[in-house]
Amino acid sequence: MNNIAADAICIINFNVEDGRIARKRSTKLGKWRAKYGTIVIALSCFGSLVISWGINWILTGILVLGVLICGTIGIFDIKRSIVEENNQV
């Protein structure tokens, strides 16, 4: 299980010079983006929703769906990363 989690964190790069596939660890920003990225998107949808409430009902509906869907995905991403951190220790 640890190898699968380590491979999921790695970024695969293809080196053209010698034709090998090299793996390098993702940065702290990449790890943060994988954990909290969808929550940030949900919050930005929520901010846009508050600003544009009632002006255009189609946009309002799309932003409500964005908040619900991205927020749900973000919560499950955070739960998954917490479980993975507990399993690694």
KEGU-39544 format. One record per residue (C-alpha): x negated, y negated, z; residue in one letter; residue number from 1. Coordinates in steps of 0.05 Angstrom, whole numbers. Example, Ala and Ser with C-alpha at 12.3 -4.5 7.8 and 13.67 -1.06 7.14 Angstrom:
! residues 2
    east   north      up  lumvex  dokol
    -246      90     156       A      1
    -273      21     143       S      2
This chain:
! residues 89
    east   north      up  lumvex  dokol
       0       0       0       M      1
     -57     -48      15       N      2
     -87     -38     -54       N      3
     -20     -55     -86       I      4
     -14    -118     -45       A      5
     -86    -137     -60       A      6
     -74    -126    -134       D      7
     -11    -169    -132       A      8
     -52    -226    -103       I      9
    -107    -220    -155       C     10
    -107    -258    -220       I     11
    -131    -218    -280       I     12
    -178    -254    -328       N     13
    -204    -225    -392       F     14
    -277    -242    -404       N     15
    -288    -250    -479       V     16
    -364    -244    -478       E     17
    -371    -174    -451       D     18
    -299    -149    -462       G     19
    -285    -132    -389       R     20
    -226    -150    -346       I     21
    -247    -188    -285       A     22
    -205    -199    -223       R     23
    -211    -259    -179       K     24
    -174    -277    -116       R     25
    -121    -330    -122       S     26
    -132    -395     -87       T     27
     -97    -420     -24       K     28
     -53    -464     -69       L     29
     -32    -402    -109       G     30
     -14    -364     -45       K     31
      24    -424     -18       W     32
      61    -431     -84       R     33
      81    -358     -84       A     34
     108    -363     -14       K     35
     141    -432     -13       Y     36
     150    -451     -86       G     37
     224    -434     -93       T     38
     241    -470     -28       I     39
     209    -533     -56       V     40
     250    -525    -119       I     41
     314    -515     -78       A     42
     298    -578     -38       L     43
     286    -619    -101       S     44
     352    -593    -130       C     45
     386    -613     -65       F     46
     356    -683     -68       G     47
     378    -692    -140       S     48
     447    -665    -120       L     49
     455    -717     -66       V     50
     434    -773    -112       I     51
     478    -753    -171       S     52
     539    -729    -132       W     53
     602    -748    -170       G     54
     569    -782    -229       I     55
     568    -721    -275       N     56
     606    -659    -250       W     57
     571    -611    -298       I     58
     503    -633    -271       L     59
     530    -630    -200       T     60
     553    -558    -211       G     61
     486    -537    -241       I     62
     448    -569    -183       L     63
     493    -534    -132       V     64
     478    -468    -166       L     65
     404    -486    -165       G     66
     405    -500     -91       V     67
     442    -435     -75       L     68
     401    -389    -121       I     69
     332    -419    -108       C     70
     345    -426     -34       G     71
     366    -353     -29       T     72
     305    -330     -69       I     73
     260    -374     -26       G     74
     287    -345      39       I     75
     275    -274      15       F     76
     205    -292     -10       D     77
     187    -319      59       I     78
     216    -257      93       K     79
     178    -212      45       R     80
     112    -248      58       S     81
     123    -244     134       I     82
     136    -169     129       V     83
      73    -160      85       E     84
      31    -199     135       E     85
      56    -156     192       N     86
      43     -92     153       N     87
     -29    -113     138       Q     88
     -48    -122     211       V     89
